């Protein structure tokens, strides 16, 4: 079962995925894609850690989430991946083949056996970015989100802390 949770920044999507995942039985894994590259991001990561109970085993993986999912899905009943747009940014900043990595991730979703919650940002509802890199990021994120939504069994849009089931 794959549930895709999408919404704007600070919309409550991570909290929703955590609440839903915590309500399920079994061994739980939280895949964090963010890296603490500055004090502000370190504080954000710590806040997310504090929201999780001790039942969640955290895996910090900024780049190769496909491999990680393949490695852990048989050992965990519930997995949250938070978040795909941070992962995409990591890939782009490390000059990875983004299309190949997204394809590998999608393939890993087909073979995994856990209940999986995938969190991502909706970037296409705002203004058009003023520079080429930001527009490229937005466009790739939009295409990636469409692929994941197409694969998912359920999709929720979270806005102002309210989840709306759209698939």
Helices and strands as residue ranges (DSSP letters): E 2-7, H 13-22, E 28-32, H 39-51, E 56-60, H 65-72, E 78-82, H 84-93, H 98-111, E 115-121, H 132-151, E 154-159, E 162-165
